[in-house]
């Protein structure tokens, strides 16, 4: 049985237009199930219609340890909406979406 736990990531928009190819975003995360929170850092590079990088959540994620940064690599088309799924991370499978304006 899979359990879904909610995390809200507040890091602003991923405003990676045609001219931007790499960026680092910082912000915070909050676990809506357990009420824990911490710092957040997303490193992302756009190349060949893919978003590659890492997601680093600091603090006691899901009441546990501070996990290592989670690498990701998924299709991304600037100016379009889409979804992503990163399987098999230390936190389980991660899924999300982005808008054509770059909101994650």
CORTA-V585402 format. One record per residue. N is the residue number from 1. RES is the residue in one letter. SS is DSSP state (H for helix, E for strand, C for the rest). Layout:
# CORTA-V585402
n=N res=RES ss=SS
n=N res=RES ss=SS
This chain:
# CORTA-V585402
n=1 res=X ss=C
n=2 res=X ss=C
n=3 res=X ss=C
n=4 res=X ss=C
n=5 res=X ss=C
n=6 res=X ss=C
n=7 res=X ss=E
n=8 res=X ss=E
n=9 res=X ss=E
n=10 res=X ss=E
n=11 res=X ss=C
n=12 res=X ss=C
n=13 res=X ss=E
n=14 res=X ss=C
n=15 res=X ss=C
n=16 res=X ss=C
n=17 res=X ss=C
n=18 res=X ss=C
n=19 res=X ss=C
n=20 res=X ss=C
n=21 res=X ss=C
n=22 res=X ss=E
n=23 res=X ss=E
n=24 res=X ss=E
n=25 res=X ss=E
n=26 res=X ss=E
n=27 res=X ss=E
n=28 res=X ss=E
n=29 res=X ss=E
n=30 res=X ss=E
n=31 res=X ss=E
n=32 res=X ss=C
n=33 res=X ss=C
n=34 res=X ss=C
n=35 res=X ss=C
n=36 res=X ss=C
n=37 res=X ss=E
n=38 res=X ss=E
n=39 res=X ss=E
n=40 res=X ss=E
n=41 res=X ss=E
n=42 res=X ss=E
n=43 res=X ss=E
n=44 res=X ss=E
n=45 res=X ss=E
n=46 res=X ss=E
n=47 res=X ss=E
n=48 res=X ss=C
n=49 res=X ss=C
n=50 res=X ss=E
n=51 res=X ss=E
n=52 res=X ss=E
n=53 res=X ss=E
n=54 res=X ss=E
n=55 res=X ss=E
n=56 res=X ss=E
n=57 res=X ss=E
n=58 res=X ss=C
n=59 res=X ss=C
n=60 res=X ss=C
n=61 res=X ss=H
n=62 res=X ss=H
n=63 res=X ss=H
n=64 res=X ss=C
n=65 res=X ss=C
n=66 res=X ss=C
n=67 res=X ss=C
n=68 res=X ss=C
n=69 res=X ss=C
n=70 res=X ss=E
n=71 res=X ss=E
n=72 res=X ss=E
n=73 res=X ss=E
n=74 res=X ss=E
n=75 res=X ss=E
n=76 res=X ss=C
n=77 res=X ss=C
n=78 res=X ss=C
n=79 res=X ss=C
n=80 res=X ss=C
n=81 res=X ss=C
n=82 res=X ss=E
n=83 res=X ss=E
n=84 res=X ss=E
n=85 res=X ss=E
n=86 res=X ss=E
n=87 res=X ss=E
n=88 res=X ss=E
n=89 res=X ss=E
n=90 res=X ss=C
n=91 res=X ss=C
n=92 res=X ss=E
n=93 res=X ss=E
n=94 res=X ss=E
n=95 res=X ss=E
n=96 res=X ss=E
n=97 res=X ss=E
n=98 res=X ss=E
n=99 res=X ss=C
n=100 res=X ss=C
n=101 res=X ss=C
n=102 res=X ss=C
n=103 res=X ss=E
n=104 res=X ss=C
